[in-house]
Amino acid sequence: METLLQENFVFDVDWENFTESPFDVEYNRIWRQKMKDGLFWYALDIDDARTIVGERTTYFVQLNVNRAVKKREPQVMEGIRQPFDEEKFNFTQISEDEIMLRCKNDDTENLIVINVSPLEHGHTLLLPQVNEKRPQVLTEEGLTFAIKVILSSSRPSLRAGFNGLLAFATVNHLHFHAYHLDRMMPLEKHPVTHLAGRCFVLDTHPSKGFAFQIKTVEDIKPVVEDVVRVAELFLDHQLAHNLYITRGLSFNRKDSNTSKRDCLRVYLWARTPSYGLKDLTAFSPALCELFGHFLIKDPQSFAIIDENYLESSLIGLTDQMFKKALPLVKSLFADQE
């Protein structure tokens, strides 16, 4: 039984100088062993990758054909509050061999399991309170678990995220994704504008959304509460949403050229909804893409994709939803202005 202890949390990391934490050593060792044991649906093999420089940001684009054709059948999503369905696939049905770590939290058990269709090295699913069979709706317990996983690592490459219902979640059972993206990314240090209280806005990036930062252990609980309050507001107004957790520069830092990262950034985006059955071969903008990490599934699209397409995709996905969400979120935190 693994416990994620706050005395082991790492808040300051450096892309140019880091040593793996005990959690990193165990996490990576088990993941590699399960890949060697053939428990994944394919051996991870990124077919191609390139960086695309746009006017406002830089994008990282990867071609992964296997993920389009060797993946669990997605579930039909028709509502933002769709209830958990015992008859559909859920994570209580996975093989014991897929479990990497069991993480105790008081009287409950959270799991870290392999994602059998990996998009990158170390790709796992974080399953908070898996036996409670909760739908794919953000909870304080779940977000706290995801944050604790990232803080247990001293590698700046480990990230986590959440796809909500109608936001390209493919399984309606509460889960987060975690994976290594071993490169510095623009949203680790992109400027944000203060809105109210602990809430900031990402308003000069193609994917407009909301941002929060965690710099100390004491920040975790209030930030989690605020993020979940915003997510619940989105649910009340039928706004599909994605979330991303990454190492970053604290919002008031001016030395943007540094390789050091001194906080966790939590981004939350309202986005246009996606109804029905997800086409695994199509371009599916979700948590990775909103962060600037684009996963392309066919060679033809990969060959012709450019910054105009990527930027217009993100603007089309978030711009109108951001305009709708902004006054709602500002009102939510009005007492903190």
ABEGO torsion letter per residue (X at the ends): XBBBBAAABBABBBAABBBBBAAAAAAAAAAAAAAAAGABABBBBBABBBBBBBAABBBBBBBBAAAAABBBBBBBBABAABBBBAABBBAAABBAAABABBBBBEABBBBBBBBABBABBGBBBBBBGAAAGBBBBBBAAAAAAAAAAAAABABAABBBBBBBBGAGBABBBBBBBBBBBBBBBAAAABBBBBABEABBBBAABABBBBBBBBABAAAAAAAAAAAAAAAAAAAAAGBBBBBBBBBBBBAABABAABABBABBBBBBBBBBBBBEBBBAABBBBBAAAAAGBBBBABAAAAAABBAAAAAAAAAAAAAAAAAAAAAAAAAAAAAAX
